[in-house]
Amino acid sequence: MRLKFIGVALLCTYFMMNIVFTQFMVHQYYYENYVNVLIFGGLNIVVFPLALFTYKKTKNEKA
């Protein structure tokens, strides 16, 4: 498998993780579990730089 496809797969994975973490965060906020809201919000913040780093690395690869 080419490296560019691996980068795209990683970006899709990070995007899915952001969606799932956001959904859990909203769900926990609704049930007033604020510690879990902070945990999932922190996980969203951690995943974003990983996606940005992967995007920059994948963008510079030759096709």
C-alpha positions in Angstrom: 0.0 0.0 0.0 1.3 3.4 -0.9 2.1 5.9 1.9 -0.4 8.4 0.7 -3.2 5.9 1.2 -2.1 5.2 4.7 -2.1 8.9 5.5 -5.6 9.2 4.1 -6.7 6.2 6.2 -5.2 7.8 9.3 -7.0 11.1 8.6 -10.3 9.2 8.2 -9.6 7.4 11.5 -8.8 10.7 13.3 -12.0 12.3 11.9 -14.1 9.3 13.1 -12.5 9.6 16.5 -13.4 13.3 16.7 -17.0 12.5 15.8 -17.2 9.7 18.4 -15.6 11.8 21.1 -17.9 14.7 20.4 -20.9 12.5 20.5 -19.9 11.0 23.9 -19.1 14.5 25.2 -22.6 15.8 24.3 -24.2 12.6 25.7 -22.3 13.0 29.0 -23.2 16.7 29.2 -26.8 15.8 28.8 -26.6 13.4 31.8 -24.5 16.0 33.8 -21.3 13.8 34.0 -19.0 16.8 33.7 -15.8 15.0 34.5 -16.4 12.7 31.4 -17.2 15.8 29.4 -13.8 17.2 30.2 -12.1 13.9 29.4 -13.7 13.6 26.0 -13.1 17.3 25.3 -9.5 16.8 26.1 -9.3 13.8 23.8 -10.7 15.9 21.0 -8.0 18.5 21.6 -5.3 15.8 21.6 -6.5 14.1 18.4 -6.6 17.4 16.4 -2.8 18.0 16.4 -2.3 14.4 15.3 -4.6 14.9 12.4 -2.8 18.2 11.5 0.6 16.6 11.6 -0.6 13.6 9.5 -2.1 16.0 6.9 1.0 18.1 6.6 3.2 14.9 6.2 0.8 13.4 3.7 0.5 16.6 1.7 4.2 16.7 1.0 4.5 13.1 -0.3 4.7 12.5 -4.0 1.8 10.6 -5.5 
